[in-house]
Amino acid sequence: MVKYSYIELGMLFGMFIGSGIGVTAFVSTNNALFFTVPGFGVIFGLGVGAMLDKQHKKRSKI
């Protein structure tokens, strides 16, 4: 079984949430600029995942 890191999971969930928000905003405003929102979700998920990975590695060393 493959164990995924928090960075991978954070990027995936950030993309899902960002895509949902971006598509919903595009449909309601018809502004194509909202297709950039998933990118911000990926960046946010990457940051949160990296922070969680760092904390997990600190705990496993103790």
Residue pairs with C-beta under 8 A, 6 or more apart in sequence:
5 49
5 53
6 48
6 49
6 50
6 52
6 53
6 56
7 46
7 49
7 50
7 53
8 49
9 45
9 49
10 44
10 45
10 46
10 47
10 48
10 49
10 50
10 52
11 42
11 45
11 46
11 49
12 45
13 45
14 38
14 41
14 42
14 43
14 44
14 45
14 46
14 48
15 38
15 41
15 42
15 45
16 41
17 41
18 37
18 38
18 39
18 40
18 41
18 42
18 44
19 37
19 38
19 41
21 34
21 37
21 41
22 34
22 35
22 36
22 37
22 38
23 34
25 31
25 34
25 37
26 32
26 34
26 35
